[in-house]
Amino acid sequence: MVTTFKKLLQNFRGMPEAHQNVVSIAIRYFIDTEDAQNDFSETFGFDDDLAVLNAALLSIDREDLLVVR
């Protein structure tokens, strides 16, 4: 996931504003402190983060970056 976020951030300035908003929301969800405790305390803690990231990628037509668990 981190590699995919890095790729998105490298191209962030060149994205349409709507895509920037979607990427920003996905990143904020990933780094949310309230969610962080669950990420490390559960076996599938990052699955929700992965689902948000992949949904964001689909919505901005970047299927090439989808992350498979």
Legacy VTK file of the C-alpha trace (Angstrom):
# vtk DataFile Version 3.0
C-alpha trace
ASCII
DATASET POLYDATA
POINTS 69 float
0.000 0.000 0.000
2.766 2.415 0.878
4.391 1.957 -2.541
1.087 2.740 -4.233
0.576 5.840 -2.092
4.079 7.006 -3.017
3.324 6.579 -6.730
0.115 8.558 -6.338
1.885 11.342 -4.481
4.590 11.576 -7.144
1.909 12.414 -9.715
-0.364 14.348 -7.346
0.177 17.843 -8.788
-0.609 16.627 -12.320
-3.932 15.072 -11.361
-7.294 16.734 -11.867
-8.548 18.372 -8.680
-11.276 15.752 -8.233
-8.652 12.990 -8.319
-6.483 14.894 -5.853
-9.431 15.014 -3.467
-10.014 11.255 -3.732
-6.322 10.489 -3.159
-6.196 12.885 -0.199
-9.162 11.179 1.435
-7.613 7.720 0.973
-4.320 8.882 2.483
-6.071 10.547 5.410
-7.972 7.340 6.071
-4.726 5.358 6.009
-2.998 7.617 8.545
-6.029 8.229 10.772
-4.940 7.829 14.386
-8.294 6.427 15.506
-7.967 3.608 12.985
-4.287 2.939 13.738
-4.965 0.976 16.922
-7.191 -1.454 15.022
-4.624 -1.770 12.232
-2.070 -3.274 14.580
-4.326 -5.137 16.994
-6.298 -7.259 14.541
-5.239 -9.970 12.108
-6.904 -8.182 9.216
-6.355 -4.681 10.546
-5.252 -3.127 7.266
-8.031 -4.665 5.160
-10.264 -1.616 5.550
-7.393 0.662 4.519
-6.762 -1.541 1.500
-10.436 -1.435 0.537
-10.472 2.372 0.718
-7.273 2.624 -1.328
-8.542 0.262 -4.016
-11.906 2.031 -4.176
-10.074 5.330 -4.625
-7.915 3.841 -7.378
-10.955 2.526 -9.200
-12.705 5.881 -8.954
-9.754 7.709 -10.549
-9.242 5.073 -13.270
-5.931 3.775 -11.904
-6.670 0.057 -11.941
-2.996 -0.457 -12.796
-2.130 0.392 -9.185
-4.641 -1.878 -7.435
-3.176 -3.654 -4.415
-3.945 -7.346 -3.957
-3.601 -8.916 -0.513
LINES 1 70
69 0 1 2 3 4 5 6 7 8 9 10 11 12 13 14 15 16 17 18 19 20 21 22 23 24 25 26 27 28 29 30 31 32 33 34 35 36 37 38 39 40 41 42 43 44 45 46 47 48 49 50 51 52 53 54 55 56 57 58 59 60 61 62 63 64 65 66 67 68
